[in-house]
Amino acid sequence: MITIAAASVKTYLSKSKIQGFDYVINPYIGCPHKCVYCYAEYMRKFTGHPEEWGDFLDVKMCETPLKPAKLFRTRVMLSSVTDPYNPYEKQYEQTRKMLKQLEYCQAYVSILTKSALVLRDIDLLKKMPQAEVALSFSSTDERFRELAESGASGVAEKINALKTLHENGIRTAVMAAPLLPAISDWKAIIEATRPYTDRYGFDSLNMRPAYQKKVMAFIGMYYPDLLPLYADIYLKEETAYWTKLEQEITQYCQAQNIAAEVYFSRSKPFG
Ligand code: SF4
């Protein structure tokens, strides 16, 4: 059961700390996708919500429209600490309202989502020549998706969303992230999405101490054989796994002529 409330805000815009973007818009506070590894969970302490992360959603309300002079040809990301296409977007249309304004402002928009609901807004995205939609994949294994990202769209739905966006002339990206050691098959993600994807980003699973326990419990329950590996990487903080993986991905993408960036341990341009 999710708690939904309105949250009055002075502006939808936040100055971006993410490389490559001027502003970030998070139309909601909270995220019903409830990913087990969610990096945004730290936001909960600023909300006053007693509910667990994923069990509340505040719909931001702002009287002031976005300002075209301020946003003209700026790079705007939707979103960084929520999914702009959570299932309640169908009803509240917060993201759609933002896109309408951003189109008017001629901003360059990048969307990052785990939801095929983005297809609803193809009509607007087609009018935004610089728009890019990135679909995020940790895995192409539907069982993992059901266990770890229960609120997000299924793997096949996300692949179909990429295909449809691509066929409609919208620039697409795949954010292969977070990659979970020995669980995420990054080559399978590329193989499943390559015909419809203009570029790739790869990022590792980084665990803040606050939610390390939760992720380790998840691994212990569903992938117990991997606990020693996770203990080496996350408790002993051994970096060799990521160094090797970064080399493998980089070499493979270069050899296959795939536009790709590996962001392990660096600030991400998106996602
Ligand atoms: S979609 Fe992103 S913000 Fe939402 S729960 Fe998953 S990781 Fe967190």
Residues whose N, C-alpha, C, O or C-beta is under 5 A from the ligand:
A	BS01	SF4	C31 H33 K34 C35 C38 Y39 A40 V81 T82 D83 K114
